[in-house]
Amino acid sequence: MTTRKQHLGPAATIIAVIADVAACIIGLWIIMYLFDANRGNNLVTFVQDAARWLAGWSHDLFTFDEEWARVVCGYGLAAVVYLIVGHLVASRVRHY
């Protein structure tokens, strides 16, 4: 006999993986920005667009004088929130 808990394990894993991928995309953009990646490159453009979409709610949230600080804090906050919320939701689903 299978239990409900066994069926929710894969769902929790999928939620955690999605949160991890979102945070990785945002983190990759932060690294590309800090190392001044070529914005004419298709990969850099894709990562920037994806990160901007994922972090739209926190983009330009902070008003530091230095642009690099705004990017790191704004996008970094989004990455941390995705990790924390995603893994909390996955944990709750897993223990449901």
C-alpha positions in Angstrom: 0.0 0.0 0.0 1.4 3.4 -0.9 1.0 6.4 1.3 0.3 10.0 0.3 3.8 11.0 1.6 5.5 8.8 -1.0 3.6 10.6 -3.8 4.7 14.0 -2.6 8.4 13.3 -2.5 9.0 14.0 -6.2 6.8 17.1 -6.1 9.0 18.5 -3.2 12.1 17.7 -5.2 10.8 19.5 -8.3 10.0 22.6 -6.2 13.5 22.6 -4.7 15.2 22.1 -8.1 13.1 25.0 -9.6 14.1 27.3 -6.8 17.8 26.2 -7.1 17.8 26.8 -10.9 16.2 30.3 -10.4 18.8 31.2 -7.8 21.6 29.9 -10.1 20.5 31.9 -13.0 20.4 35.0 -10.9 23.7 34.2 -9.3 25.2 33.6 -12.8 24.0 37.1 -13.9 25.6 38.7 -10.9 28.9 37.0 -11.7 28.6 38.0 -15.4 27.9 41.6 -14.4 30.7 41.8 -12.0 33.2 40.4 -14.5 31.8 42.7 -17.2 30.7 39.9 -19.6 30.2 40.8 -23.2 26.5 41.9 -23.5 26.6 41.3 -27.2 26.9 37.5 -26.5 23.7 35.6 -26.8 24.3 33.6 -23.6 24.9 36.7 -21.6 21.8 38.3 -23.0 19.7 35.3 -22.3 21.0 35.1 -18.7 20.5 38.8 -18.2 16.9 38.6 -19.5 16.0 35.6 -17.4 17.5 37.1 -14.3 15.7 40.4 -14.8 12.4 38.5 -15.3 13.0 36.4 -12.2 14.2 39.3 -10.0 11.7 41.8 -11.5 10.3 42.5 -8.0 13.7 43.3 -6.5 15.4 44.9 -9.5 16.5 48.4 -8.5 15.0 48.0 -5.1 18.1 49.6 -3.5 19.5 53.0 -4.3 23.2 52.7 -3.8 25.4 55.1 -5.6 27.5 52.4 -7.2 25.6 50.3 -9.8 27.5 47.1 -8.9 26.1 47.4 -5.4 22.6 47.8 -6.7 23.0 44.7 -8.9 24.5 42.6 -6.2 21.9 43.5 -3.5 18.8 43.6 -5.7 19.5 40.4 -7.6 21.2 38.8 -4.6 18.1 39.4 -2.5 15.9 37.7 -5.1 18.3 34.7 -5.3 18.2 34.3 -1.5 14.4 34.6 -1.4 14.0 31.9 -4.1 16.3 29.6 -2.2 14.7 30.1 1.2 11.1 30.1 0.1 11.5 27.3 -2.4 13.2 25.0 0.1 10.7 25.9 2.8 7.8 25.1 0.5 9.5 21.9 -0.6 10.0 20.9 3.0 6.4 21.5 3.8 5.3 19.5 0.8 7.6 16.7 1.7 6.3 16.5 5.3 2.7 16.9 4.3 
